[in-house]
Each structure stands twice: as structure tokens, then as C-alpha cells.
């Protein structure tokens, strides 16, 4: 998914407590919200297992969607020409901190 679509969702959860951010993502009607929620769940699990932190004490410090690789494809157009199609990808990065 393009980073522009994902950034709309990541901006909504930035600076929120983790439990509130999960609640917000649950009710956002966009496909990118599901992808960001999966990344947030992974970040929470990493904080619990690696740092022994409780989810109630975590805060979304930074949520960023950066450009990934762009796959270039072409579709046939009129008069034997080819029109470019850019299939954009994004890297979602979520950084958590303690309150």
C-alpha cells in the first residue's frame, strides 16, 4: 500500500497510549488501519517479551510510514503505446516508549 494512504492512519495514533491507539485503529474504516494495527501489535509484543514492559504503561512515541520499493509495471494503451503503473509499497515503523 502506498505510504500516502498509510500516513493518514499513523498520524492519528501518534502520541496516544497504546491501548487507546488500538481502540482507534479498530474503528478506522481503512485497509491501512489493519496493517498499522498488526505492526502495533508486533511492537507491543516485542516490548513485553524483550524489555519486560506492560502494555498499560506504553505510549506510541513515533509512528511513521516511509517509502518502500516501487514496482514498475506497464499496461497496453491506445495506438500500441504503454502506460506506466507504479505499485508503491511502504515501510511502517512504530516506536513505543514508557509513560
N, CA, C and O atoms as a Tinker XYZ file with bonds, in Angstrom:
   396  protein
     1  N      0.841000   -1.166000    0.000000    73     2
     2  CA     0.000000    0.000000    0.000000    64     1     3
     3  C      0.895000    1.241000    0.000000    63     2     4     5
     4  O      1.975000    1.240000    0.591000    81     3
     5  N      0.444000    2.272000   -0.653000    73     3     6
     6  CA     1.283000    3.461000   -0.779000    64     5     7
     7  C      1.432000    4.165000    0.566000    63     6     8     9
     8  O      0.514000    4.141000    1.385000    81     7
     9  N      2.583000    4.791000    0.794000    73     7    10
    10  CA     2.823000    5.447000    2.072000    64     9    11
    11  C      1.851000    6.594000    2.348000    63    10    12    13
    12  O      1.557000    6.901000    3.503000    81    11
    13  N      1.368000    7.207000    1.307000    73    11    14
    14  CA     0.439000    8.325000    1.486000    64    13    15
    15  C     -0.852000    7.864000    2.167000    63    14    16    17
    16  O     -1.404000    8.578000    3.004000    81    15
    17  N     -1.330000    6.671000    1.806000    73    15    18
    18  CA    -2.546000    6.124000    2.412000    64    17    19
    19  C     -2.297000    5.681000    3.848000    63    18    20    21
    20  O     -3.179000    5.801000    4.698000    81    19
    21  N     -1.104000    5.172000    4.118000    73    19    22
    22  CA    -0.785000    4.681000    5.461000    64    21    23
    23  C     -0.526000    5.842000    6.410000    63    22    24    25
    24  O     -0.845000    5.747000    7.595000    81    23
    25  N      0.043000    6.932000    5.917000    73    23    26
    26  CA     0.356000    8.082000    6.774000    64    25    27
    27  C     -0.884000    8.687000    7.400000    63    26    28    29
    28  O     -0.820000    9.201000    8.517000    81    27
    29  N     -2.030000    8.638000    6.696000    73    27    30
    30  CA    -3.269000    9.183000    7.245000    64    29    31
    31  C     -3.627000    8.491000    8.555000    63    30    32    33
    32  O     -4.139000    9.126000    9.477000    81    31
    33  N     -3.359000    7.198000    8.635000    73    31    34
    34  CA    -3.701000    6.432000    9.828000    64    33    35
    35  C     -2.625000    6.582000   10.902000    63    34    36    37
    36  O     -2.950000    6.704000   12.083000    81    35
    37  N     -1.350000    6.576000   10.510000    73    35    38
    38  CA    -0.289000    6.652000   11.507000    64    37    39
    39  C     -0.302000    7.999000   12.233000    63    38    40    41
    40  O      0.091000    8.072000   13.397000    81    39
    41  N     -0.744000    9.052000   11.570000    73    39    42
    42  CA    -0.813000   10.359000   12.226000    64    41    43
    43  C     -1.877000   10.377000   13.322000    63    42    44    45
    44  O     -1.764000   11.132000   14.288000    81    43
    45  N     -2.909000    9.547000   13.171000    73    43    46
    46  CA    -3.991000    9.535000   14.154000    64    45    47
    47  C     -3.572000    8.905000   15.474000    63    46    48    49
    48  O     -4.101000    9.270000   16.524000    81    47
    49  N     -2.623000    7.955000   15.440000    73    47    50
    50  CA    -2.257000    7.254000   16.664000    64    49    51
    51  C     -1.001000    7.797000   17.323000    63    50    52    53
    52  O     -0.659000    7.377000   18.429000    81    51
    53  N     -0.317000    8.706000   16.681000    73    51    54
    54  CA     0.943000    9.210000   17.219000    64    53    55
    55  C      0.689000    9.995000   18.502000    63    54    56    57
    56  O     -0.146000   10.900000   18.537000    81    55
    57  N      1.426000    9.634000   19.559000    73    55    58
    58  CA     1.304000   10.325000   20.837000    64    57    59
    59  C      0.240000    9.767000   21.763000    63    58    60    61
    60  O      0.081000   10.267000   22.876000    81    59
    61  N     -0.496000    8.744000   21.338000    73    59    62
    62  CA    -1.549000    8.154000   22.169000    64    61    63
    63  C     -1.001000    7.007000   23.012000    63    62    64    65
    64  O      0.000000    6.393000   22.642000    81    63
    65  N     -1.648000    6.712000   24.144000    73    63    66
    66  CA    -1.323000    5.476000   24.859000    64    65    67
    67  C     -1.667000    4.275000   23.980000    63    66    68    69
    68  O     -2.558000    4.355000   23.135000    81    67
    69  N     -0.965000    3.168000   24.179000    73    67    70
    70  CA    -1.088000    2.012000   23.290000    64    69    71
    71  C     -2.510000    1.455000   23.256000    63    70    72    73
    72  O     -3.022000    1.131000   22.184000    81    71
    73  N     -3.147000    1.342000   24.415000    73    71    74
    74  CA    -4.495000    0.765000   24.450000    64    73    75
    75  C     -5.506000    1.664000   23.735000    63    74    76    77
    76  O     -6.422000    1.166000   23.079000    81    75
    77  N     -5.347000    2.959000   23.855000    73    75    78
    78  CA    -6.237000    3.886000   23.151000    64    77    79
    79  C     -5.961000    3.857000   21.650000    63    78    80    81
    80  O     -6.890000    3.954000   20.849000    81    79
    81  N     -4.697000    3.725000   21.265000    73    79    82
    82  CA    -4.345000    3.647000   19.848000    64    81    83
    83  C     -4.949000    2.403000   19.205000    63    82    84    85
    84  O     -5.423000    2.457000   18.070000    81    83
    85  N     -4.933000    1.266000   19.936000    73    83    86
    86  CA    -5.543000    0.045000   19.412000    64    85    87
    87  C     -7.042000    0.230000   19.217000    63    86    88    89
    88  O     -7.608000   -0.258000   18.238000    81    87
    89  N     -7.688000    0.934000   20.146000    73    87    90
    90  CA    -9.125000    1.193000   20.032000    64    89    91
    91  C     -9.431000    2.087000   18.839000    63    90    92    93
    92  O    -10.419000    1.871000   18.138000    81    91
    93  N     -8.589000    3.090000   18.606000    73    91    94
    94  CA    -8.785000    3.992000   17.467000    64    93    95
    95  C     -8.645000    3.213000   16.156000    63    94    96    97
    96  O     -9.461000    3.364000   15.246000    81    95
    97  N     -7.607000    2.380000   16.069000    73    95    98
    98  CA    -7.373000    1.626000   14.832000    64    97    99
    99  C     -8.485000    0.621000   14.560000    63    98   100   101
   100  O     -8.752000    0.291000   13.405000    81    99
   101  N     -9.130000    0.137000   15.603000    73    99   102
   102  CA   -10.195000   -0.848000   15.422000    64   101   103
   103  C    -11.393000   -0.247000   14.691000    63   102   104   105
   104  O    -12.119000   -0.960000   13.999000    81   103
   105  N    -11.603000    1.069000   14.843000    73   103   106
   106  CA   -12.793000    1.694000   14.264000    64   105   107
   107  C    -12.510000    2.587000   13.062000    63   106   108   109
   108  O    -13.425000    3.237000   12.556000    81   107
   109  N    -11.270000    2.634000   12.595000    73   107   110
   110  CA   -10.952000    3.393000   11.386000    64   109   111
   111  C    -11.269000    2.513000   10.179000    63   110   112   113
   112  O    -10.713000    1.421000   10.056000    81   111
   113  N    -12.153000    2.968000    9.283000    73   111   114
   114  CA   -12.597000    2.112000    8.173000    64   113   115
   115  C    -11.668000    2.129000    6.964000    63   114   116   117
   116  O    -12.117000    2.411000    5.853000    81   115
   117  N    -10.406000    1.840000    7.151000    73   115   118
   118  CA    -9.454000    1.810000    6.047000    64   117   119
   119  C     -8.631000    0.534000    6.129000    63   118   120   121
   120  O     -8.389000    0.010000    7.217000    81   119
   121  N     -8.206000    0.041000    4.984000    73   119   122
   122  CA    -7.372000   -1.151000    4.954000    64   121   123
   123  C     -6.042000   -0.899000    5.645000    63   122   124   125
   124  O     -5.504000   -1.788000    6.304000    81   123
   125  N     -5.513000    0.304000    5.498000    73   123   126
   126  CA    -4.224000    0.614000    6.117000    64   125   127
   127  C     -4.303000    0.556000    7.638000    63   126   128   129
   128  O     -3.283000    0.337000    8.291000    81   127
   129  N     -5.480000    0.746000    8.216000    73   127   130
   130  CA    -5.628000    0.667000    9.672000    64   129   131
   131  C     -5.359000   -0.756000   10.158000    63   130   132   133
   132  O     -4.785000   -0.942000   11.231000    81   131
   133  N     -5.765000   -1.752000    9.387000    73   131   134
   134  CA    -5.489000   -3.145000    9.762000    64   133   135
   135  C     -3.995000   -3.432000    9.715000    63   134   136   137
   136  O     -3.473000   -4.133000   10.582000    81   135
   137  N     -3.302000   -2.903000    8.715000    73   135   138
   138  CA    -1.863000   -3.118000    8.599000    64   137   139
   139  C     -1.099000   -2.421000    9.726000    63   138   140   141
   140  O     -0.146000   -2.979000   10.270000    81   139
   141  N     -1.514000   -1.211000   10.074000    73   139   142
   142  CA    -0.871000   -0.483000   11.164000    64   141   143
   143  C     -1.164000   -1.180000   12.493000    63   142   144   145
   144  O     -0.297000   -1.225000   13.367000    81   143
   145  N     -2.372000   -1.724000   12.657000    73   143   146
   146  CA    -2.720000   -2.441000   13.883000    64   145   147
   147  C     -1.853000   -3.686000   14.056000    63   146   148   149
   148  O     -1.440000   -4.001000   15.172000    81   147
   149  N     -1.576000   -4.397000   12.963000    73   147   150
   150  CA    -0.692000   -5.565000   13.045000    64   149   151
   151  C      0.712000   -5.158000   13.469000    63   150   152   153
   152  O      1.346000   -5.838000   14.275000    81   151
   153  N      1.195000   -4.049000   12.923000    73   151   154
   154  CA     2.523000   -3.562000   13.287000    64   153   155
   155  C      2.556000   -3.109000   14.740000    63   154   156   157
   156  O      3.541000   -3.339000   15.441000    81   155
   157  N      1.485000   -2.467000   15.195000    73   155   158
   158  CA     1.407000   -2.034000   16.590000    64   157   159
   159  C      1.375000   -3.235000   17.536000    63   158   160   161
   160  O      2.030000   -3.219000   18.578000    81   159
   161  N      0.620000   -4.270000   17.180000    73   159   162
   162  CA     0.594000   -5.489000   18.000000    64   161   163
   163  C      1.978000   -6.121000   18.088000    63   162   164   165
   164  O      2.369000   -6.618000   19.145000    81   163
   165  N      2.710000   -6.105000   16.999000    73   163   166
   166  CA     4.061000   -6.651000   16.988000    64   165   167
   167  C      4.988000   -5.829000   17.882000    63   166   168   169
   168  O      5.812000   -6.386000   18.608000    81   167
   169  N      4.852000   -4.506000   17.828000    73   167   170
   170  CA     5.684000   -3.640000   18.666000    64   169   171
   171  C      5.370000   -3.861000   20.146000    63   170   172   173
   172  O      6.277000   -3.855000   20.979000    81   171
   173  N      4.095000   -4.056000   20.475000    73   171   174
   174  CA     3.704000   -4.321000   21.863000    64   173   175
   175  C      4.278000   -5.645000   22.332000    63   174   176   177
   176  O      4.802000   -5.741000   23.442000    81   175
   177  N      4.183000   -6.668000   21.489000    73   175   178
   178  CA     4.724000   -7.981000   21.848000    64   177   179
   179  C      6.235000   -7.920000   22.042000    63   178   180   181
   180  O      6.767000   -8.555000   22.953000    81   179
   181  N      6.925000   -7.171000   21.203000    73   179   182
   182  CA     8.375000   -7.013000   21.356000    64   181   183
   183  C      8.717000   -6.312000   22.667000    63   182   184   185
   184  O      9.674000   -6.687000   23.344000    81   183
   185  N      7.934000   -5.293000   23.025000    73   183   186
   186  CA     8.196000   -4.575000   24.277000    64   185   187
   187  C      7.959000   -5.479000   25.483000    63   186   188   189
   188  O      8.697000   -5.421000   26.466000    81   187
   189  N      6.928000   -6.312000   25.401000    73   187   190
   190  CA     6.634000   -7.229000   26.509000    64   189   191
   191  C      7.713000   -8.296000   26.656000    63   190   192   193
   192  O      8.209000   -8.532000   27.757000    81   191
   193  N      8.070000   -8.929000   25.567000    73   191   194
   194  CA     8.997000  -10.053000   25.628000    64   193   195
   195  C     10.451000   -9.633000   25.793000    63   194   196   197
   196  O     11.188000  -10.260000   26.553000    81   195
   197  N     10.873000   -8.591000   25.100000    73   195   198
   198  CA    12.282000   -8.211000   25.120000    64   197   199
   199  C     12.643000   -7.279000   26.272000    63   198   200   201
   200  O     13.736000   -7.375000   26.832000    81   199
   201  N     11.733000   -6.383000   26.624000    73   199   202
   202  CA    12.038000   -5.379000   27.644000    64   201   203
   203  C     11.259000   -5.581000   28.938000    63   202   204   205
   204  O     11.473000   -4.840000   29.897000    81   203
   205  N     10.360000   -6.564000   28.991000    73   203   206
   206  CA     9.528000   -6.861000   30.174000    64   205   207
   207  C      8.679000   -5.658000   30.591000    63   206   208   209
   208  O      8.575000   -5.348000   31.778000    81   207
   209  N      8.078000   -4.987000   29.613000    73   207   210
   210  CA     7.208000   -3.838000   29.882000    64   209   211
   211  C      5.746000   -4.256000   29.779000    63   210   212   213
   212  O      5.405000   -5.172000   29.030000    81   211
   213  N      4.883000   -3.577000   30.540000    73   211   214
   214  CA     3.453000   -3.859000   30.479000    64   213   215
   215  C      2.799000   -2.940000   29.449000    63   214   216   217
   216  O      3.181000   -1.775000   29.348000    81   215
   217  N      1.817000   -3.436000   28.679000    73   215   218
   218  CA     1.177000   -2.608000   27.640000    64   217   219
   219  C      0.471000   -1.367000   28.198000    63   218   220   221
   220  O      0.342000   -0.363000   27.497000    81   219
   221  N      0.012000   -1.430000   29.461000    73   219   222
   222  CA    -0.696000   -0.281000   30.039000    64   221   223
   223  C      0.224000    0.919000   30.227000    63   222   224   225
   224  O     -0.242000    2.055000   30.317000    81   223
   225  N      1.535000    0.666000   30.285000    73   223   226
   226  CA     2.483000    1.754000   30.545000    64   225   227
   227  C      3.141000    2.275000   29.270000    63   226   228   229
   228  O      4.031000    3.123000   29.340000    81   227
   229  N      2.717000    1.783000   28.112000    73   227   230
   230  CA     3.380000    2.162000   26.859000    64   229   231
   231  C      2.643000    3.289000   26.140000    63   230   232   233
   232  O      1.427000    3.438000   26.255000    81   231
   233  N      3.413000    4.070000   25.401000    73   231   234
   234  CA     2.922000    5.202000   24.636000    64   233   235
   235  C      3.489000    5.114000   23.221000    63   234   236   237
   236  O      4.648000    4.738000   23.042000    81   235
   237  N      2.692000    5.452000   22.228000    73   235   238
   238  CA     3.182000    5.469000   20.843000    64   237   239
   239  C      3.969000    6.763000   20.666000    63   238   240   241
   240  O      3.395000    7.838000   20.487000    81   239
   241  N      5.281000    6.639000   20.720000    73   239   242
   242  CA     6.149000    7.820000   20.608000    64   241   243
   243  C      6.220000    8.304000   19.172000    63   242   244   245
   244  O      6.160000    9.505000   18.909000    81   243
   245  N      6.350000    7.364000   18.242000    73   243   246
   246  CA     6.505000    7.719000   16.832000    64   245   247
   247  C      5.863000    6.647000   15.972000    63   246   248   249
   248  O      6.062000    5.455000   16.206000    81   247
   249  N      5.098000    7.064000   14.986000    73   247   250
   250  CA     4.504000    6.149000   14.013000    64   249   251
   251  C      4.730000    6.753000   12.632000    63   250   252   253
   252  O      4.204000    7.821000   12.320000    81   251
   253  N      5.513000    6.065000   11.812000    73   251   254
   254  CA     5.949000    6.622000   10.525000    64   253   255
   255  C      5.701000    5.606000    9.413000    63   254   256   257
   256  O      5.881000    4.404000    9.607000    81   255
   257  N      5.292000    6.094000    8.261000    73   255   258
   258  CA     5.188000    5.276000    7.059000    64   257   259
   259  C      6.121000    5.877000    6.012000    63   258   260   261
   260  O      5.903000    6.991000    5.534000    81   259
   261  N      7.155000    5.128000    5.665000    73   259   262
   262  CA     8.146000    5.618000    4.715000    64   261   263
   263  C      8.012000    4.890000    3.386000    63   262   264   265
   264  O      7.370000    3.844000    3.290000    81   263
   265  N      8.630000    5.465000    2.368000    73   263   266
   266  CA     8.598000    4.847000    1.039000    64   265   267
   267  C      9.345000    3.529000    1.035000    63   266   268   269
   268  O     10.447000    3.422000    1.572000    81   267
   269  N      8.729000    2.520000    0.419000    73   267   270
   270  CA     9.403000    1.255000    0.185000    64   269   271
   271  C      9.773000    1.179000   -1.278000    63   270   272   273
   272  O      9.852000    2.197000   -1.966000    81   271
   273  N      9.997000   -0.024000   -1.744000    73   271   274
   274  CA    10.344000   -0.218000   -3.146000    64   273   275
   275  C      9.100000   -0.002000   -4.017000    63   274   276   277
   276  O      7.992000   -0.356000   -3.613000    81   275
   277  N      9.275000    0.565000   -5.185000    73   275   278
   278  CA     8.183000    0.771000   -6.129000    64   277   279
   279  C      8.351000   -0.191000   -7.295000    63   278   280   281
   280  O      9.359000   -0.163000   -8.001000    81   279
   281  N      7.349000   -1.044000   -7.488000    73   279   282
   282  CA     7.387000   -1.963000   -8.625000    64   281   283
   283  C      6.819000   -1.245000   -9.843000    63   282   284   285
   284  O      5.736000   -0.662000   -9.785000    81   283
   285  N      7.550000   -1.294000  -10.931000    73   283   286
   286  CA     7.118000   -0.614000  -12.144000    64   285   287
   287  C      6.531000   -1.639000  -13.111000    63   286   288   289
   288  O      7.187000   -2.612000  -13.481000    81   287
   289  N      5.294000   -1.402000  -13.508000    73   287   290
   290  CA     4.598000   -2.277000  -14.455000    64   289   291
   291  C      4.074000   -1.416000  -15.599000    63   290   292   293
   292  O      4.002000   -0.192000  -15.481000    81   291
   293  N      3.715000   -2.048000  -16.687000    73   291   294
   294  CA     3.192000   -1.322000  -17.838000    64   293   295
   295  C      1.918000   -1.978000  -18.323000    63   294   296   297
   296  O      1.782000   -3.201000  -18.298000    81   295
   297  N      0.973000   -1.139000  -18.771000    73   295   298
   298  CA    -0.295000   -1.626000  -19.297000    64   297   299
   299  C     -0.451000   -1.121000  -20.726000    63   298   300   301
   300  O     -0.153000    0.039000  -21.009000    81   299
   301  N     -0.916000   -1.983000  -21.630000    73   299   302
   302  CA    -1.102000   -1.544000  -23.014000    64   301   303
   303  C     -2.131000   -0.415000  -23.118000    63   302   304   305
   304  O     -3.168000   -0.435000  -22.456000    81   303
   305  N     -1.820000    0.558000  -23.954000    73   303   306
   306  CA    -2.711000    1.695000  -24.178000    64   305   307
   307  C     -3.014000    1.788000  -25.673000    63   306   308   309
   308  O     -2.621000    0.923000  -26.456000    81   307
   309  N     -3.713000    2.840000  -26.049000    73   307   310
   310  CA    -4.134000    3.022000  -27.434000    64   309   311
   311  C     -2.936000    3.242000  -28.350000    63   310   312   313
   312  O     -1.903000    3.754000  -27.919000    81   311
   313  N     -3.075000    2.858000  -29.602000    73   311   314
   314  CA    -2.089000    3.056000  -30.665000    64   313   315
   315  C     -0.756000    2.392000  -30.353000    63   314   316   317
   316  O      0.293000    2.911000  -30.735000    81   315
   317  N     -0.776000    1.268000  -29.677000    73   315   318
   318  CA     0.438000    0.499000  -29.436000    64   317   319
   319  C      1.367000    1.065000  -28.391000    63   318   320   321
   320  O      2.517000    0.637000  -28.294000    81   319
   321  N      0.904000    2.008000  -27.611000    73   319   322
   322  CA     1.743000    2.596000  -26.568000    64   321   323
   323  C      1.595000    1.808000  -25.261000    63   322   324   325
   324  O      0.749000    0.922000  -25.140000    81   323
   325  N      2.426000    2.151000  -24.312000    73   323   326
   326  CA     2.360000    1.521000  -22.998000    64   325   327
   327  C      2.261000    2.604000  -21.937000    63   326   328   329
   328  O      2.984000    3.600000  -21.980000    81   327
   329  N      1.354000    2.398000  -20.977000    73   327   330
   330  CA     1.198000    3.347000  -19.878000    64   329   331
   331  C      1.804000    2.779000  -18.613000    63   330   332   333
   332  O      1.570000    1.613000  -18.292000    81   331
   333  N      2.582000    3.577000  -17.881000    73   331   334
   334  CA     3.234000    3.069000  -16.675000    64   333   335
   335  C      2.256000    2.910000  -15.516000    63   334   336   337
   336  O      1.323000    3.698000  -15.364000    81   335
   337  N      2.479000    1.895000  -14.711000    73   335   338
   338  CA     1.746000    1.685000  -13.464000    64   337   339
   339  C      2.794000    1.549000  -12.365000    63   338   340   341
   340  O      3.674000    0.692000  -12.438000    81   339
   341  N      2.693000    2.397000  -11.351000    73   339   342
   342  CA     3.627000    2.365000  -10.232000    64   341   343
   343  C      2.936000    1.695000   -9.049000    63   342   344   345
   344  O      1.970000    2.237000   -8.512000    81   343
   345  N      3.416000    0.530000   -8.638000    73   343   346
   346  CA     2.858000   -0.173000   -7.483000    64   345   347
   347  C      3.734000    0.160000   -6.282000    63   346   348   349
   348  O      4.813000   -0.404000   -6.100000    81   347
   349  N      3.248000    1.077000   -5.478000    73   347   350
   350  CA     4.042000    1.603000   -4.370000    64   349   351
   351  C      3.880000    0.740000   -3.125000    63   350   352   353
   352  O      2.815000    0.172000   -2.884000    81   351
   353  N      4.950000    0.651000   -2.337000    73   351   354
   354  CA     4.955000   -0.065000   -1.065000    64   353   355
   355  C      5.452000    0.876000    0.015000    63   354   356   357
   356  O      6.050000    1.914000   -0.272000    81   355
   357  N      5.200000    0.503000    1.262000    73   355   358
   358  CA     5.647000    1.354000    2.361000    64   357   359
   359  C      6.221000    0.512000    3.491000    63   358   360   361
   360  O      5.895000   -0.665000    3.648000    81   359
   361  N      7.081000    1.147000    4.270000    73   359   362
   362  CA     7.641000    0.547000    5.475000    64   361   363
   363  C      6.992000    1.263000    6.661000    63   362   364   365
   364  O      7.102000    2.482000    6.793000    81   363
   365  N      6.318000    0.500000    7.519000    73   363   366
   366  CA     5.654000    1.079000    8.690000    64   365   367
   367  C      6.577000    0.874000    9.894000    63   366   368   369
   368  O      6.999000   -0.247000   10.181000    81   367
   369  N      6.882000    1.967000   10.592000    73   367   370
   370  CA     7.748000    1.902000   11.767000    64   369   371
   371  C      7.027000    2.530000   12.949000    63   370   372   373
   372  O      6.588000    3.678000   12.878000    81   371
   373  N      6.906000    1.777000   14.036000    73   371   374
   374  CA     6.257000    2.272000   15.248000    64   373   375
   375  C      7.256000    2.158000   16.402000    63   374   376   377
   376  O      7.816000    1.091000   16.652000    81   375
   377  N      7.467000    3.272000   17.096000    73   375   378
   378  CA     8.379000    3.304000   18.232000    64   377   379
   379  C      7.546000    3.578000   19.486000    63   378   380   381
   380  O      6.780000    4.540000   19.542000    81   379
   381  N      7.709000    2.716000   20.486000    73   379   382
   382  CA     6.976000    2.849000   21.740000    64   381   383
   383  C      7.913000    3.339000   22.834000    63   382   384   385
   384  O      9.121000    3.104000   22.782000    81   383
   385  N      7.347000    4.021000   23.826000    73   383   386
   386  CA     8.120000    4.419000   24.997000    64   385   387
   387  C      7.237000    4.270000   26.228000    63   386   388   389
   388  O      6.019000    4.129000   26.124000    81   387
   389  N      7.871000    4.303000   27.388000    73   387   390
   390  CA     7.102000    4.229000   28.626000    64   389   391
   391  C      6.529000    5.592000   28.968000    63   390   392   393
   392  O      7.109000    6.625000   28.632000    81   391
   393  N      5.395000    5.585000   29.633000    73   391   394
   394  CA     4.748000    6.841000   30.037000    64   393   395
   395  C      5.528000    7.438000   31.193000    63   394   396
   396  O      5.166000    8.501000   31.699000    81   395
